[in-house]
């Protein structure tokens, strides 16, 4: 292959701009994503990168790497599909902040291809790798288009080709540009469903010709598994096979532990025969145990099932009962076990002898032994207790803030109300024109907050599950309180928004000029201020309705009385009706008293105009529990974390009166 050829070119254009061209098979001529990365890095600090694509696809590893390089770059990425963006070429296109496609351009997505050699196990491993490749592609396409992962997966199964209009319709591109005369043609015979227009797009000898052949296994012209991947796969498969065999033998030994003296020969036979899994070993053991035994009234002498799994399930439920997470079950055989007894039993089930060990040694071994179930049991009961307590917290912020999900820890934009062009009247036979999306937006960023909880040997020996659960409850309340604190700190501090102005102020037309108590007239003034808020262009009223009257605890009684009153009691002996009666939900929050005992707020429905947003990473609203790397003989520490962000989003969704 020519050494001086390249499937990409990168050049700086000056004034912070750069251009990347991908005009051939990705990963061709011995050039990989490493060279691509080095050339991008050599551009230095650029603010805009235009990526031009006319590519039939190529190596999956290089394509993935290039997608990530562009996606993570701080510059604004503009992708221009001048010809075709097929296979991994279409994935790279998804890295664009904006994506355009020529009128005569095409995109194609499909399942990864590859070749593998070896026995059945190696082929299965290759299939698993291919599935993992596909999962990554599906996530990238779904994130860009807004389609579900199932829809994307089905399109990839069908090898879906999209013309320019379809690419925009399905969200793979943002706009269509003028036709581009394609200078390069590619052999697409490896694809199964090439559209007819591409098959007859020219008369050169290298124009696409349909062939019913499989791709050459030595030329990775598409997303798949390369030969170096297979060598790595073999090593990994061998490692996993050894691990699986060790786990198989340990599990079988656990099942035989209570009966080892009478059935040692059967155990050895099961261990030597790799075709015998745990279920088969249990069946053989039960058959041996049942020889010569008679059924008893009310049941059998032999209990069916894997003893190890029975212990894990029973012990976990027993601990959950003691923790108050599930109801008491008098039939649970482990319900009376202490924490120490569960620790000791977990070692016995792992085949560990307790002879000569002190209580402290036994608990230490239960924490550190590789097959002990004690860490699993404690981590699970603490996790379930933590999530149950957290979910039971009644936090008022949920009545005024919108809850959303963010995919990462980057700044995520939220377009504000009224930022899209108004609909136009279309006369008969008239043309539709493109609208514009305004540039007014707010941002929100997720952060990680967490604490550590410790499990010690002393707690196990003292059977202090109650103390552990009390600490877990406190941790759950702390996690829930942290989110509420952040929400109300935004309000109490009148935090600045992305436009540089505080949420409530004259710049946003949502702050009363003079503080006054709650009354028919002051509530009416607040409602009017919200309804007359304008869209970003200043051309249209948004007519936002107040839903909630938010007050500090000091004003709770006054607010409830006002909302329930039939007359305007703010005026002595007045029979004037209270036109706001039962039109507002009252939310009282003691954390507001820290800033003011007189200020009150009107808040819109958070689904319509979210004053504040709470965004959880990947939609995980409850705390996440995980074991810290590395156990010690003195116990174990567990990390509790909650990933979320809080930010003011839409100032038009709120109104403040300082009160009097």
Buried (B, 14 or more C-beta within 10 A) or exposed (E): EEEEEBBBEBEBEEEBBBBBBBBBBBBBEEBBBEBBBEBBEEBEEBEBBBBBBBBBBBBBBBBBBBBBBBBEBEBBBBBBBBBBBBBBBBBBBBBBBEBBBBEBBBBBBBBBBBBBEBEEEBEEBBEEBBEEBBEBBBEBBBBBBEBEEEBBBEBBEEBBBBBBEBBBEBBBBBEBBEEBEBEEBBBBBBBEEBBEEBEEBEEEEEBBEBEEEEBEBEEBBBBBBBEEBBEEBBEEBEEEEEEEEEEBBBBBBBBBBBBEEEBEEBBEEBBEEEEBBBEEBBEBBBEBBEEEEEEEEEEEEEEEEBBBBBBBBBBBBBBBBBBBBBEEEEEBEBBEBBBBBBBBBBBBBBBBEBEEBEEBEBBBBBBBBEBBBBBBBBBBBBBBBBBBBBEEBEBBBBBBBBBBBBEEEEEBEBBBBBBEEEEEEEEEEEEEEEEEEBEBBBBBBBEEBBBEBEBBBEBBBEBBBEEBBEBBBEBBBBBBEBBBBBBBBBBBEBBEBBEEBBBBBEEBBBBBEEBBBBBBEBBEBBBEBBEEBBBBEEEEEBEBEBBBBBBBEBBBEBBBEBBEBEBBBBEEEEEEEBEBBEBBBBBBBEBBBEBBEBBBBBBBBBEBBBBBBBBBBEEEBBBBBEBEEEBEEBBBBBBBBBBBBBBBBBBBBBBBBBBE
